[in-house]
Amino acid sequence: MSDSSNKNLAIVTLGALGVVYGDIGTSPLYALKEIFHSGHVPVTAEHVLGVLSLIFWTVTIVVSVKYVLLILRADNNGEGGLIAMLALATTAVKDKPRLREVLLLAGLFGTAVFYGDGVITPAISVLSAVEGLQVVAPPLKPYVIPVTLIVLTGLFVVQRFGTAGIGRFFGPITLLWFAVLIALGLPHVLDNPTVLRALNPLYAVGFFTEFKGLAFVALGAVILVVTGGEALYADLGHFGKKPIRIAWYGVVMPALVINYFGQGAMLLEQPAAIDNPFYKMAPSWAGMPLVVLATMATVIASQALITAAFSVTRQAIQLGFLPRMQVVHTSASDIGQIFVPFINWTLFLLIVLAVVLFGTSSNLASAYGIAVALDMTITTVMTFFVIRFGWKYPLWLAAASTVFFFIIDFTFFASNMLKLFHGGWFPLAIGAAMFALMLTWRDGRQILAEKLRTGSMGLKDFLDSIFIEPPLRVPGTAVFMTPQENIAPNALLHNLKHNQVLHEQNLFVTVKSHQVPTIPIGDRVSVASLGRSCWQVVLNFGFKQETDVPQALSLLKDHGIELEEMRTSYFLSRELVLPKFNNEGMAMWREKLFANLHHNASGAADFLGLPPNRVVEVGAQVEI
């Protein structure tokens, strides 16, 4: 490998540290103490070794083996994450419609629950960091909540400016954080190397043998050590497999293990330090700098999750699972740098509610984990169908490679369900609300499309009928945006009815979003001639691509169709949805919700990238 390649790999790996590993990298702030608190486990030598063994083997099996080694292989054209996995799984079983629908619903629910995780993660991360104030200076305890809210407010206020400017500091700060994790833990491990006996899995087995029920309860907190596992897969498209793997095996896992074992070594000598073992590992002079660094690390972890929420939202909009929203591009060079105002401020309000409602990181830990465990379980289930039907592996191999992880994931999920009435309801309530919204939007669009199709004429037949007595043709090009091919759009009917003219050139354009991240330029446009200078045009986009209709239409010159920018008008149909009580379609409350979402969705012109001064919108009422 050349020096330049090595340098680029190092830069990308450093970037992966800042974005991918912020969440899992800050888990030492709260994970170990919550395992003992949640299970009411006495802090004895055997119990400390048992818990450390459980942590080590959980991190090894779930993150190192499942995600880093195996799940990263399941990429959708280089992209990862639950939506990418959903696309792979549903495509693999496309000839099994019932199974496809079940997988689609499971994937949608997992995506919806992700928003619940997006609320809990910043809340518990920043709050646990700021709680270091009460360790360093106990009189500052009343200021923990206000300082946390100030930090979170600043984080969400700066989102509209984008992360391009500060993003370059994420990697170095996170690298410093992992170095500090090692620096804090290593002296304690060296002072008490007997803690390394916990590497033996028999200590984890012994912990379960002794505690049984309480050990099962403690698993609900053990999952806190792997809460960033899904981020590995979700950020695959940003960094690629190699940098993610190098960062994990070379920096992140060693730092986490050393820090957890350092906390354990200290607890063997000072069991009373369990109230906050992370901060109590540090010498007194390092207390306040450590609080500042921990707060910066948790802000970076939160930033990565907020950015992921923006990205998932845009993908869901592209795939038709969420209504159009305003999406602001914060970087001229990086199309992935976006800001979604509605998601930003909704997350902020819910996070403030979580901090105020739960009050401490220990209380938030009761709400944390259930969403992560559910998403991990869904990912494992999806993986089976990708391996079996997509990659055509034998049934025994597909089952062997996923059932083991499913048992582990489901056990974590079952343990976290015990926390349902102690805070676990919070992220699930957010997920359920998002799932209802996404499902209603998807079903409502299908019903609306069917209503429009039922009351419409075929485009070819309609054009043949009007050319029996041709209307006046005027110079320029009319682009009629239509959601379905071969259907005469309402905008065309109203244009003929009121203006009684037809443009010199007429394009009937349908935009299709596909369940792959990107569509090559060569496959962007397909054209079918309808005669008399009229064409049916289909524009194809991947779910991670920006929908830019004018730019895509510029490719028509390769098909012999020239468009003059200033002589091209875009005609849109805008339907006013009216809920109607009947026994068909959706329940009345869902119809009203869909009508509301449809009414408040951002303009189609903005979503399609149309020039606002050349757009003509025509309205119509539709009952569903």
Secondary structure, DSSP 8 states (H G I E B T S, - for coil): --HHHHHHHHHHHHHHHHHHSHHHHTGGGTHHHHHHHHHT----HHHHHHHHHHHHHHIIIIIIIIIIIIGGG--BTTB-SHHHHHHHHHHHTTT-HHHHHHHHHHHHHHHHHHHHHHHHHHHHHHHHHHTHHHHH-GGGGGGHHHHHHHHHHHHHHGGGG-SHHHHTTHHHHHHHHHHHHHHHHHHHHHH-GGGGGGGSHHHHHHHHHHHTHHHHHHHHHHGGGGTTHHHHHHTHHHH-HHHHHHHIIIIIHHHHHHHHHHHHHHHHH-GGGGGSHHHHTS-GGGHHHHHHHHHHHHHHHHHHHHHHHHHHHHHHHHTTSS-----EE--SS-TT-EE-HHHHHHHHHHHHHHHHHH-SHHHHHHHSSHHHHHHHHHHHHHHHHIIIIIS---HHHHHHHHHHHHHHHHHHHHHHHTTGGGTTHHHHHHHHHHHHHHHHHHHHHHHHHHHHHHT--BHHHHHHHHTTS--EEEEEEEEEE-SSTTB--HHHHHHHHHH-EEEEEEEEEEEEEESSS---GGGSEEEEEEETTEEEEEEEEETTS---HHHHHGGGGGGT----GGGEEEEEEEEEEE----SSSS-HHHHHHHHHHHHHS--HHHHHT--GGGEEEEEEEEE-
